[in-house]
């Protein structure tokens, strides 16, 4: 029997859950942080590392109090985050800027350049990430930052995904070269592939832009799956979190990938993780390169299997935007939708409000609603958006899997969207496990 703290960083808050291996979930609490947007630039989305860590301390104390468990009884911390959420750091692991959050699409031109040069140079790694490099991913964001922050280039020592930065901070690591990097994060978002020698070669990166000279070396280190240990909780952060110093912290991963494990995903299953966006996660025992997906990576979801990721760039964000324009919230606006029939609103909603992640990988697309009339309501648009995202989802993986599962975590765990998704033809409906499933053993 063991009690651990599970940490889940989302787009708007961090949730800490206290879980007993025998009794299941004991309690959870959240800490919120701001998402910085600019109305004049809809592609801009950043967050502060300091805000994240302050919210983590708030959530940890809240969860311990609600669970009635002394912090000294917590035996490990496991953490996941959004991604690709990228932060540049100096030689002492101090942030040089805020995170480029996963939904920051400012690096559209950089992503297009990487894609074009990868195909011109016949870079094998591009086929492992669906054939198109995305503005949501690491190299594009880092290059955008380097181009737009010349005064910080000399101090730049490395860049980290959110999950690796949080683990390093909690462990008190101050040397970028000593940080273990997540195979999940680096494989899906940074073109890393063990079978291809790791990251893309230096000469390729320099052809993209000379500003990337030396970056491959700055991203060097130990790349590890989540059944390995990133480090141990430092005394400083043990005090801030109310926990015991020295407890192990496994290598982190992306939130949706661990959600799939928590939902009981098996080989050749797909889990649709619904939140501000969606990530459609699959596990396969064999490697099949799929055009338009967000990476095919050995060890990313389960350390012993190959993970596949696809998804939509906005789902919950679309629902929230519709409700906000109507002066209400999603919970209120969705009341009564259970009785709606498919197509009854007469609206066709193309849910590209934040571009398309899979399979077009096009951040320049925008949402379209067809069929408005003078009686159309905001609730009609919400229903059409739920339908639009639901019908978009099965198209990603119908040819690759036998089984489909749908999982709706966090603030989007609402009955109507989940039921609409699971009512699609050929989709099996599964209930949420009554207790958390075991993830994987450390060997």
FENMOSUL-V501485 format. One record per residue. RES is the residue in one letter. BURIAL is I if it has 24 or more other C-alpha atoms within 12 Angstrom, else O. Layout:
RES BURIAL
RES BURIAL
This chain:
X O
X O
X I
X I
X I
X I
X I
X I
X I
X I
X I
X I
X I
X I
X I
X I
X I
X I
X I
X I
X O
X O
X O
X I
X I
X I
X I
X I
X I
X I
X I
X I
X I
X O
X I
X O
X O
X O
X O
X O
X O
X O
X I
X I
X I
X I
X I
X I
X I
X O
X I
X I
X I
X I
X I
X I
X I
X I
X I
X I
X I
X I
X I
X I
X O
X O
X I
X O
X I
X O
X I
X O
X I
X I
X I
X I
X I
X I
X I
X I
X I
X I
X I
X I
X I
X I
X I
X I
X I
X I
X O
X O
X I
X I
X I
X I
X I
X I
X I
X I
X I
X I
X I
X I
X I
X I
X I
X I
X I
X I
X I
X I
X I
X I
X I
X O
X I
X I
X O
X O
X O
X O
X I
X I
X I
X I
X I
X I
X I
X I
X I
X I
X I
X I
X I
X I
X I
X I
X I
X I
X I
X I
X I
X I
X I
X I
X O
X O
X O
X O
X O
X O
X I
X O
X O
X I
X I
X I
X I
X I
X I
X I
X I
X I
X I
X I
X I
X I
X I
X I
X I
X I
X I
X O
X O
X I
X I
X I
X I
X I
X I
X I
X I
X I
X I
X I
X I
X I
X I
X I
X I
X I
X I
X I
X O
X O
X O
X I
X I
X I
X I
X I
X O
X I
X I
X O
X O
X I
X I
X O
X I
X I
X O
X O
X I
X I
X O
X I
X I
X I
X I
X O
X I
X I
X I
X I
X I
X I
X I
X I
X I
X I
X I
X I
X O
X O
X I
X I
X O
X O
X I
X I
X I
X I
X I
X I
X I
X I
X I
X I
X I
X I
X I
X I
X I
X I
X I
X I
X I
X I
X I
X I
X I
X I
X I
X I
X I
X I
X I
X I
X I
X I
X I
X I
X I
X I
X I
X I
X I
X I
X I
X I
X I
X I
X O
X O
X O
X I
X I
X I
X I
X I
X I
X I
X I
X I
X I
X I
X I
X I
X I
X I
X I
X I
X I
X I
X I
X I
X I
X I
X I
X I
X I
X I
X I
X I
X I
X I
X I
X I
X I
X I
X I
X O
X O
X O
X O
X O
X I
X I
X I
X O
X I
X I
X O
X O
X I
X O
X O
X O
X O
X I
X O
X O
X I
X O
X I
X I
X I
X I
X I
X I
X I
X I
X I
X I
X I
X I
X I
X I
X I
X I
X I
X I
X O
X O
X I
X O
X I
X O
X O
X O
X O
X O
X O
X O
X O
X I
X I
X I
X I
X I
X I
X I
X I
X I
X I
X I
X I
X I
X I
X I
X I
X I
X I
X I
X I
X O
X O
X I
X I
X O
X I
X I
X I
X I
X I
X I
X I
X I
X I
X I
X O
X I
X I
X I
X I
X I
X I
X I
X I
X I
X I
X I
X O
X O
X I
X O
X O
X I
X O
X I
X O
X O
X O
X I
X I
X O
X I
X O
X O
X O
X O
